[in-house]
Amino acid sequence: MSALELVIWSMALGAIATVGVARLADLLVRPSEAQVRAVAFHATVFLVVLVLSGVLGHLAQSAAERLHVLQVLAGPLGVGLANFWIRGWLSAHQRDRLMSIGLRVAALLLPLGGVGAVLLLPRELQLPAAAGLSLVGSSMTLWLTFRGWLMGDRLALVMAIGCLLTLPAIGGMYALAMNLSDIGPAWQAVFALCAALSNGLAGFVLWRRDRHEWKARRNENAELPIDPVTKLLGGKELVRKLIVAQRRRRRTRRDGAVLAILIFDLDRISAQVGSAGVHEMLITIGGRIQRQVGVVNPVGRYWERCFVTLVEAIHSPAWLRTLGLRVATSLRQPVEVAGLDGQRVKIRLDIGVGVVHLVPGPLEVEDVLHDAEQMAEAARGMRSRAAIMDPTTGKVVPVEVANLGPRRHRHGAAAHADAVPHAVPGAHRPARG
């Protein structure tokens, strides 16, 4: 390794270490499990680059065989650990089964594949096998992270860009380790820059997400009116955020969505489990909604039995079908709370989810919220418990039968029988309370 090449990779390692030290300082100020995972992530990236770039071998004069084994293991182990942590940051186990299974399988199989390459393959095939495993695992991470963005997680797009930069970084470093060709300082500078930028983008996303969750837990933002029971946003702040989002949407021309979730038979539940049980149930509901829409999208309690969430950006109108069904399915799962006798009891919720498609044009926030509540009322009589206005008919229908875009499906007359035969704006507003 020449002096110039050593300088290039030392600068990349310095940039990676700087991000890691900043997160370590954040950990000391605001200790949490998420902060520990973030520090471990940056430390793993640092070690992978240190080993694969050849800097470790140059500085420590390690035995060739030992360095070779470390290089074989570094890529699969590092990518596998990253998949494990990213799965948690994306809340994949609560959001999407394919995403959760894909990241979990990659996290388990990649390290095993690296160990298997060391033990089973001839020496000349070990580094190519490790490089292939690392690139396949990184490509899967890129795809599943991008899928998280399509499902409404705005920060996942930045993470996906970081995953994209990981591909040339890993490929280039393994090319160096295998001595495939005479890779000059210019190309090495590109690979090093990709590694540093990838780590920096991931660090930015994780910092934003952890800081948002930390503020939500500790209610630091005193100027935001918080619902005293759920610790989510209150009705006034939700309306303010909707107004700001509508102004921003006129500039960006991006579509969004508002969901209203109504809880029915609250008196029956209160008689069964008491006020403490109702409060515990409301906290659980708020947490489930937040997990489904992502921590970057605001969720609040609009009034006593109504939750509202704003999804700032959606990939396409057809995605509203997935969003509505996912939220409704999550909320229909039993909630375990403390009963009047102190024993834990499971209660099933009677809920309705109303989905409103936000378009860049002028929309009155009061009308949007009224329409969302009316659709949530209508959803109570539908099998999926999620309703939306079909843009082609102007009727309120179950989200699974609405004609929302290219993923249109034909359904039989039985499915269409759930449709409400009038448009929402003329419907009667439900009584609050």
C-alpha positions in Angstrom: 0.0 0.0 0.0 1.5 3.3 -1.1 1.6 6.4 1.1 -1.1 8.1 -1.0 -3.4 5.0 -0.7 -2.8 4.9 3.0 -3.8 8.6 3.3 -7.0 8.0 1.2 -8.2 5.1 3.4 -7.1 6.8 6.6 -9.3 9.8 5.7 -12.3 7.5 5.1 -11.7 5.8 8.4 -11.4 9.1 10.1 -14.8 10.2 8.7 -16.4 7.0 9.8 -14.8 7.3 13.3 -16.0 10.9 13.6 -19.7 9.8 13.1 -19.2 7.0 15.5 -17.7 9.3 18.2 -20.5 11.8 17.7 -23.1 9.0 18.3 -21.0 7.8 21.3 -21.3 11.3 22.8 -25.0 11.3 22.1 -25.2 8.0 23.9 -23.6 9.5 27.0 -26.1 12.4 27.0 -29.2 10.3 26.1 -28.5 6.7 26.9 -30.8 4.2 25.3 -30.7 0.8 23.6 -31.1 2.3 20.2 -28.1 4.6 20.8 -26.0 1.5 21.8 -27.0 -0.2 18.5 -26.1 2.9 16.5 -22.6 3.1 18.1 -22.1 -0.7 17.4 -23.2 -0.2 13.8 -20.6 2.5 13.2 -17.9 0.5 14.9 -18.7 -2.5 12.7 -18.5 -0.3 9.5 -15.1 1.0 10.8 -13.7 -2.5 11.3 -15.0 -3.7 8.0 -13.3 -0.9 6.1 -10.1 -1.2 8.2 -9.8 -4.9 7.4 -10.9 -4.9 3.7 -9.0 -1.8 2.6 -5.7 -3.3 3.6 -4.9 -0.6 6.2 -4.9 -3.2 9.1 -2.5 -5.4 7.2 -0.2 -2.4 6.5 -0.2 -1.1 10.0 -0.1 -4.3 12.0 1.9 -6.3 9.6 -0.5 -9.2 10.3 0.2 -12.7 9.1 -1.1 -13.2 5.6 -3.3 -16.1 6.5 -4.8 -14.4 9.5 -5.6 -11.3 7.5 -7.1 -13.4 4.7 -9.5 -15.1 7.2 -10.5 -11.7 8.6 -11.2 -10.3 5.1 -13.4 -13.4 4.2 -15.4 -12.9 7.4 -15.6 -9.1 7.5 -18.1 -8.5 4.6 -20.7 -11.2 5.4 -20.6 -10.5 9.1 -20.8 -6.8 8.7 -23.6 -6.8 6.3 -25.5 -9.5 8.3 -25.2 -7.3 11.5 -26.4 -4.3 9.5 -29.5 -6.2 8.3 -30.3 -7.2 11.9 -30.1 -3.6 13.1 -31.9 -2.1 10.1 -34.8 -4.5 10.6 -35.3 -3.0 14.0 -34.9 0.6 12.9 -37.5 0.1 10.1 -39.9 -1.7 12.6 -40.1 -4.4 9.9 -41.6 -7.0 12.2 -44.6 -4.8 12.7 -44.8 -3.2 9.3 -44.3 -5.8 6.5 -43.8 -9.6 6.7 -41.7 -9.8 3.6 -39.3 -7.1 4.8 -39.1 -8.6 8.2 -38.4 -12.2 7.0 -35.9 -11.0 4.3 -33.8 -8.9 6.7 -33.9 -11.6 9.4 -32.9 -14.4 7.0 -30.0 -12.3 5.6 -28.8 -11.5 9.2 -28.7 -15.2 10.0 -27.3 -16.6 6.8 -24.6 -14.1 5.8 -22.4 -14.7 8.9 -22.9 -18.5 8.5 -22.0 -18.2 4.8 -18.8 -16.4 5.7 -17.8 -19.1 8.2 -18.7 -21.8 5.7 -16.5 -20.1 3.1 -13.5 -20.2 5.5 -14.1 -23.9 6.4 -15.3 -25.5 3.3 -14.0 -23.7 0.2 -10.5 -23.8 -1.3 -8.5 -20.7 -0.3 -8.6 -19.2 -3.8 -12.5 -19.2 -3.8 -13.0 -17.9 -0.3 -12.7 -14.1 -1.0 -14.8 -14.3 -4.2 -17.5 -16.2 -2.2 -17.4 -13.6 0.6 -17.6 -10.8 -1.9 -20.6 -12.4 -3.6 -22.4 -13.0 -0.3 -21.8 -9.4 0.8 -23.0 -7.9 -2.4 -26.2 -10.1 -2.5 -26.9 -9.2 1.2 -26.3 -5.5 0.5 -28.6 -5.6 -2.5 -31.3 -7.2 -0.5 -30.9 -4.5 2.2 -31.2 -1.8 -0.5 -34.4 -3.3 -2.0 -36.1 -3.9 1.4 -35.1 -0.4 2.7 -36.5 1.2 -0.5 -39.6 -0.9 0.1 -39.9 0.8 3.5 -39.9 4.2 1.7 -42.6 3.0 -0.6 -44.6 2.1 2.5 -44.4 5.7 3.8 -41.2 5.9 5.8 -39.6 9.1 4.5 -36.2 8.5 6.2 -36.0 5.1 4.6 -35.2 6.7 1.3 -32.0 8.3 2.7 -31.1 5.0 4.2 -31.6 3.3 0.8 -29.3 5.8 -0.8 -26.7 4.9 1.8 -27.2 1.2 1.0 -26.8 1.9 -2.7 -23.4 3.5 -2.0 -22.4 0.4 0.0 -22.4 -1.7 -3.1 -19.4 0.0 -4.9 -17.6 0.4 -1.6 -17.8 -3.4 -0.8 -17.1 -4.4 -4.3 -14.1 -2.2 -4.6 -12.6 -3.2 -1.2 -12.9 -6.9 -2.1 -11.3 -6.2 -5.5 -8.4 -4.7 -3.6 -8.3 -7.7 -1.2 -8.2 -10.1 -4.1 -5.7 -8.1 -6.1 -7.9 -8.5 -9.2 -6.2 -5.7 -11.1 -4.0 -2.6 -10.6 -6.5 -0.4 -8.9 -5.0 3.1 -8.8 -5.5 5.8 -6.1 -8.3 7.5 -8.1 -10.5 4.5 -8.0 -9.6 3.8 -4.4 -10.6 7.3 -3.5 -14.0 6.6 -5.1 -14.5 3.4 -3.1 -13.4 5.2 0.1 -15.7 8.1 -0.5 -18.6 5.7 -1.1 -17.9 3.9 2.2 -17.7 7.2 4.2 -20.8 8.7 2.6 -22.8 5.5 3.2 -21.8 5.5 6.8 -22.6 9.2 7.1 -26.1 8.9 5.6 -26.9 5.9 7.8 -25.7 7.8 10.8 -27.9 10.8 9.9 -31.0 8.7 9.5 -30.4 6.8 12.7 -29.8 10.0 14.6 -33.0 11.6 13.3 -35.0 8.6 14.2 -33.5 8.1 17.6 -33.9 11.8 18.5 -37.5 11.8 17.4 -38.3 8.7 19.5 -36.4 10.2 22.5 -38.3 13.4 22.3 -41.6 11.5 22.1 -40.7 9.4 25.2 -39.7 12.3 27.3 -42.1 14.9 26.0 -39.3 17.4 25.7 -41.0 19.7 23.2 -43.0 21.7 25.6 -44.7 23.9 23.0 -46.6 20.9 21.5 -50.0 20.3 23.2 -49.8 16.6 24.2 -52.7 14.3 24.9 -52.3 13.5 28.6 -53.3 9.9 28.3 -51.5 8.7 25.2 -48.7 11.2 25.2 -49.3 11.7 21.5 -50.2 15.0 19.8 -53.5 16.7 20.8 -56.2 17.8 18.4 -55.0 21.4 18.0 -51.5 20.4 17.1 -52.8 17.8 14.6 -54.8 20.5 12.9 -51.8 22.8 12.8 -49.6 20.1 11.2 -52.3 19.4 8.6 -52.4 23.0 7.7 -48.6 23.2 7.4 -48.6 20.0 5.4 -51.2 21.3 2.9 -49.1 24.4 2.3 -46.0 22.3 1.7 -48.0 20.0 -0.6 -48.9 22.9 -2.8 -45.2 23.5 -3.4 -43.9 19.9 -3.7 -47.0 18.6 -5.6 -46.7 15.3 -3.7 -49.7 13.2 -2.6 -50.4 12.3 1.0 -53.0 10.7 3.2 -55.0 11.3 6.4 -56.4 8.4 8.4 -59.0 8.7 11.1 -59.5 5.8 13.4 -62.7 5.6 15.4 -63.2 3.4 18.5 -66.8 2.2 19.0 -68.4 0.9 22.2 -66.0 2.7 24.4 -68.6 2.7 27.2 -68.8 -1.1 27.0 -65.0 -1.4 27.3 -65.0 1.1 30.2 -67.6 -1.0 32.1 -65.5 -4.1 31.5 -62.0 -2.9 32.5 -62.5 0.5 34.1 -60.8 3.9 33.3 -57.3 2.6 33.9 -57.9 -0.3 31.4 -59.3 2.2 28.9 -56.2 4.4 29.3 -53.9 1.4 28.8 -55.9 0.4 25.7 -55.6 3.9 24.2 -51.9 4.0 24.7 -51.6 0.6 23.0 -53.7 1.8 20.1 -51.6 4.9 19.6 -48.4 2.9 19.6 -49.8 0.5 17.0 -50.8 3.3 14.7 -47.4 5.0 15.1 -45.6 1.7 14.3 -47.6 1.2 11.1 -47.2 4.7 9.7 -43.6 5.2 10.9 -42.2 7.5 13.5 -41.8 10.4 11.1 -45.5 10.7 10.5 -47.5 12.4 13.2 -50.1 10.5 15.1 -52.5 12.1 17.7 -55.7 11.8 19.6 -58.1 14.1 17.8 -60.9 13.7 20.4 -62.0 11.1 22.9 -62.5 8.1 20.7 -60.8 9.3 17.5 -57.2 9.0 16.5 -55.8 10.8 13.4 -52.5 10.3 11.6 -51.0 12.3 8.7 -48.9 10.4 6.1 -47.0 13.3 4.5 -46.0 11.4 1.3 -47.3 8.3 -0.5 -45.8 6.4 -3.4 -49.0 6.1 -5.3 -52.8 6.3 -4.7 -52.9 2.5 -5.0 -50.7 2.3 -1.9 -53.5 3.6 0.2 -55.1 0.2 -0.1 -52.1 -1.4 1.7 -51.9 1.4 4.3 -55.6 1.2 5.3 -55.7 -2.6 5.5 -52.4 -2.7 7.5 -53.6 -0.2 10.1 -57.0 -1.9 10.4 -55.5 -5.4 10.7 -53.1 -4.2 13.4 -55.9 -2.5 15.5 -58.2 -5.5 15.2 -55.8 -7.7 17.1 -56.8 -8.2 20.8 -55.4 -5.7 23.3 -54.4 -7.0 26.7 -55.1 -4.6 29.6 -55.6 -4.8 33.4 -59.2 -5.6 34.4 -61.2 -4.3 37.3 -59.9 -7.2 39.5 -56.3 -6.6 38.6 -56.1 -9.6 36.3 -54.9 -9.2 32.7 -57.8 -9.5 30.2 -57.9 -9.4 26.4 -60.4 -7.2 24.7 -61.3 -7.0 21.0 -61.8 -3.5 19.6 -64.7 -2.4 17.4 -62.9 0.1 15.1 -63.2 1.8 11.8 -60.5 3.3 9.7 -61.2 6.1 7.2 -58.6 6.9 4.6 -58.5 10.3 2.8 -56.3 10.9 -0.2 -54.5 14.2 0.0 -53.8 15.9 -3.3 -51.8 19.0 -4.0 -54.8 21.1 -4.8 -56.6 23.3 -2.2 -58.3 21.3 0.5 -59.9 22.6 3.7 -58.5 20.8 6.7 -61.8 20.8 8.4 -63.4 19.1 5.4 -60.5 16.5 5.3 -61.0 15.6 9.0 -64.8 15.5 8.6 -64.5 13.2 5.6 -62.0 10.9 7.3 -64.3 10.5 10.3 -67.4 9.8 8.1 -65.4 7.1 6.3 -64.3 5.6 9.6 -68.0 5.5 10.6 -68.9 3.7 7.4 -66.0 1.3 7.8 -67.6 -0.2 10.9 -70.0 -2.1 8.6 -67.3 -3.4 6.3 -65.4 -6.7 6.6 -61.9 -5.1 6.4 -63.0 -2.2 8.7 -61.1 0.3 6.4 -63.0 2.6 4.0 -62.0 5.1 1.3 -63.8 7.1 -1.4 -63.6 5.5 -4.8 -62.5 8.3 -7.1 -64.4 6.8 -10.1 -67.8 6.5 -8.4 -67.7 9.0 -5.5 -68.9 6.3 -3.2 -67.4 5.2 0.1 -66.2 1.6 -0.3 -63.9 -0.8 1.4 -60.3 0.0 0.5 -59.7 -3.5 -1.0 -62.3 -2.8 -3.7 -61.6 0.8 -4.5 -60.3 1.7 -7.9 -57.1 3.5 -6.8 -54.7 2.8 -9.6 -52.8 0.2 -11.6 -53.2 -2.5 -8.9 -57.0 -2.6 -9.5 -58.6 -6.0 -8.8 -62.0 -7.2 -9.9 -64.3 -8.3 -7.1 -67.6 -9.9 -7.1 -70.9 -8.3 -6.2 -70.6 -9.5 -2.6 -67.6 -7.3 -2.1 -69.3 -4.2 -3.7 -72.3 -4.7 -1.4 -70.3 -3.1 1.3 -70.2 0.2 -0.6 -71.9 3.2 1.0 -74.1 4.7 -1.8 -73.4 8.3 -1.2 -70.4 10.7 -1.1 -68.9 11.6 2.2 -69.2 15.4 2.2 -72.9 15.3 2.5 -72.9 12.7 5.3 -73.9 13.5 8.9 -71.0 14.3 11.3 -70.8 11.8 14.2 -71.3 13.0 17.7 -68.1 13.4 19.7 -67.9 11.6 22.9 
